[in-house]
């Protein structure tokens, strides 16, 4: 699944940067990082939820607008 692969790349970037040896040594859990800034997170998009929202919008647009 593409969402899982994209999320995996994001996690690796935040936790290790360019150093791949620090696997599994994160300071904060990913759900906390993905929270909005006003809730104490970094505001990183939750790719899976964003994907669901975009698919839902696409279905809604198909139903509402025939063009």
Buried (B, 14 or more C-beta within 10 A) or exposed (E): EEBEEBBEEBBBEBBBEEEEEEEEEBEEEBEEBBBEEEEEBEEBEBBBEEBEEEEEEEEEEEEEEEE
